[in-house]
Amino acid sequence: MSGNELSGTTALVTGASRGFGRGIATALAGAGAQVIGVARDRGALEELRGELGGSFTAVVADAADPMVAGALVDRWRPGVLVLNAGATPLPRPIQHHTWETFSRNWDVDVAHVFHWTREALLSPLAPGSTVVTLSSGAALFGSPFSGGYAGAKATIRWLTAYAAEESTRAGLGIRFVSLLPQLTPETALGAVFAAAYAARDGAAAASSRGGAGPALTPENAGQAVIDLVTGNAYDRDAYVLASAGLRPLP
Ligand SMILES: NC(=O)c1ccc[n+]([C@@H]2O[C@H](COP(=O)([O-])OP(=O)(O)OC[C@H]3O[C@@H](n4cnc5c(N)ncnc54)[C@H](OP(=O)(O)O)[C@@H]3O)[C@@H](O)[C@H]2O)c1
């Protein structure tokens, strides 16, 4: 996309080096935002900087580190904050997880959403700011091959709803919205699970986990975030994300 709906806006995206985060960072830059992309893979961030030019600033850091969350919220005070970073769980049945592998997405995904959400509320970000978090369709349907992933992603959904409530109660004017994407083979994380479920259940059953219609792409995720941030029609605190777009949770 190209436009200027978000010119003058600073957007910060965690996990911008690949997958949905990269698609979201690209869409936000295309809409005119100044984008700060946080991830650990310097080479991938520099490649994205080469693509997006001066509208993209790469920050090589661990998004689950509370010091990183505090320092970057203070420094950039983003008008759009996308908390997308997430670990890829080991694809194994439950009895083959250890507590450490089971809880990986709590230590990365949930901890990072917790730290950044807290900073957004306490800072506070400016009225009219939007914080988008990446939960998962697994929060609704489970994900039996990924240990504590589904529970961690359900917690992100609720944490985001609690933050929305606190923002309203304190009159902060900060919007908090969680997205629950369907499983897709179009990203590194999704490809691992699409392959694992296909090996266990067969290709047809595995692809039905991704819902009907074409597979969700990073570009779809980018467009959905632009729609959320710039459209007036999206006033709920959680949406299922599919290639067809956003569907509010009941
Ligand atoms: N793909 C799906 O089917 C699917 C479905 C539902 C929900 N989701 C969620 O959507 C989000 C994005 O997933 P994806 O499919 O795009 O995965 P992906 O392709 O594996 O990308 C994950 C991103 O998170 C970053 N990351 C991981 N740990 C990090 C950390 N500690 N600090 C900073 N960055 C970190 C990675 O960057 P570095 O390695 O460079 O740090 C990478 O940019 C995740 O939260 C995931 O759970 C995905």
The ligand as a Tripos MOL2 file, in Angstrom:
@<TRIPOS>MOLECULE
LIG
   48    52     1     0     0
SMALL
NO_CHARGES

@<TRIPOS>ATOM
      1 N1          1.9990  -17.7240   11.9570 N.am      1 LIG1
      2 C1          0.9000  -18.1510   12.5670 C.2       1 LIG1
      3 O1          0.2640  -19.1130   12.1090 O.2       1 LIG1
      4 C2          0.4090  -17.4520   13.8060 C.ar      1 LIG1
      5 C3         -0.9070  -17.7040   14.2060 C.ar      1 LIG1
      6 C4         -1.3910  -17.0450   15.3350 C.ar      1 LIG1
      7 C5         -0.5780  -16.1520   16.0310 C.ar      1 LIG1
      8 N2          0.6970  -15.9290   15.6070 N.ar      1 LIG1
      9 C6          1.5090  -14.9660   16.3920 C.3       1 LIG1
     10 O2          1.9110  -13.9030   15.5600 O.3       1 LIG1
     11 C7          3.1640  -13.3830   16.0100 C.3       1 LIG1
     12 C8          4.1500  -13.3590   14.8680 C.3       1 LIG1
     13 O3          4.3560  -14.7040   14.4530 O.3       1 LIG1
     14 P1          4.9990  -15.1020   13.0550 P.3       1 LIG1
     15 O4          4.1910  -16.2430   12.5600 O.co2     1 LIG1
     16 O5          5.2140  -13.9210   12.2140 O.co2     1 LIG1
     17 O6          6.3960  -15.7310   13.5850 O.3       1 LIG1
     18 P2          7.8790  -15.6700   13.0200 P.3       1 LIG1
     19 O7          7.8950  -15.6030   11.5580 O.co2     1 LIG1
     20 O8          8.6080  -16.7660   13.7090 O.co2     1 LIG1
     21 O9          8.4060  -14.2500   13.5930 O.3       1 LIG1
     22 C9          8.5210  -14.0340   14.9510 C.3       1 LIG1
     23 C10         9.1520  -12.6680   15.1840 C.3       1 LIG1
     24 O10         9.2880  -12.4690   16.6100 O.3       1 LIG1
     25 C11        10.6090  -12.0500   16.8600 C.3       1 LIG1
     26 N3         11.0280  -12.4020   18.2100 N.ar      1 LIG1
     27 C12        10.9370  -13.6010   18.8380 C.ar      1 LIG1
     28 N4         11.4330  -13.5100   20.0780 N.ar      1 LIG1
     29 C13        11.8410  -12.2150   20.2390 C.ar      1 LIG1
     30 C14        12.4150  -11.4880   21.3020 C.ar      1 LIG1
     31 N5         12.7030  -12.0710   22.4700 N.pl3     1 LIG1
     32 N6         12.6870  -10.1700   21.1250 N.ar      1 LIG1
     33 C15        12.4250   -9.5740   19.9430 C.ar      1 LIG1
     34 N7         11.8690  -10.2070   18.9070 N.ar      1 LIG1
     35 C16        11.5790  -11.5140   19.0580 C.ar      1 LIG1
     36 C17        11.4630  -12.7070   15.7720 C.3       1 LIG1
     37 O11        12.6370  -11.9450   15.5630 O.3       1 LIG1
     38 P3         14.1200  -12.3440   15.9930 P.3       1 LIG1
     39 O12        14.2400  -13.8400   15.9450 O.co2     1 LIG1
     40 O13        14.9510  -11.6080   14.9840 O.co2     1 LIG1
     41 O14        14.2830  -11.7750   17.3760 O.co2     1 LIG1
     42 C18        10.5240  -12.5510   14.5720 C.3       1 LIG1
     43 O15        10.6670  -11.2760   14.0020 O.3       1 LIG1
     44 C19         3.6110  -14.2820   17.1690 C.3       1 LIG1
     45 O16         3.2790  -13.6630   18.3930 O.3       1 LIG1
     46 C20         2.8010  -15.5440   16.9450 C.3       1 LIG1
     47 O17         2.5890  -16.2990   18.1270 O.3       1 LIG1
     48 C21         1.2190  -16.5520   14.5170 C.ar      1 LIG1
@<TRIPOS>BOND
     1     1     2 1
     2     2     3 2
     3     2     4 1
     4     4     5 ar
     5     4    48 ar
     6     5     6 ar
     7     6     7 ar
     8     7     8 ar
     9     8     9 1
    10     8    48 ar
    11     9    10 1
    12     9    46 1
    13    10    11 1
    14    11    12 1
    15    11    44 1
    16    12    13 1
    17    13    14 1
    18    14    15 2
    19    14    16 1
    20    14    17 1
    21    17    18 1
    22    18    19 2
    23    18    20 1
    24    18    21 1
    25    21    22 1
    26    22    23 1
    27    23    24 1
    28    23    42 1
    29    24    25 1
    30    25    26 1
    31    25    36 1
    32    26    27 ar
    33    26    35 ar
    34    27    28 ar
    35    28    29 ar
    36    29    30 ar
    37    29    35 ar
    38    30    31 1
    39    30    32 ar
    40    32    33 ar
    41    33    34 ar
    42    34    35 ar
    43    36    37 1
    44    36    42 1
    45    37    38 1
    46    38    39 2
    47    38    40 1
    48    38    41 1
    49    42    43 1
    50    44    45 1
    51    44    46 1
    52    46    47 1
@<TRIPOS>SUBSTRUCTURE
     1 LIG1         1 GROUP 0 **** ****
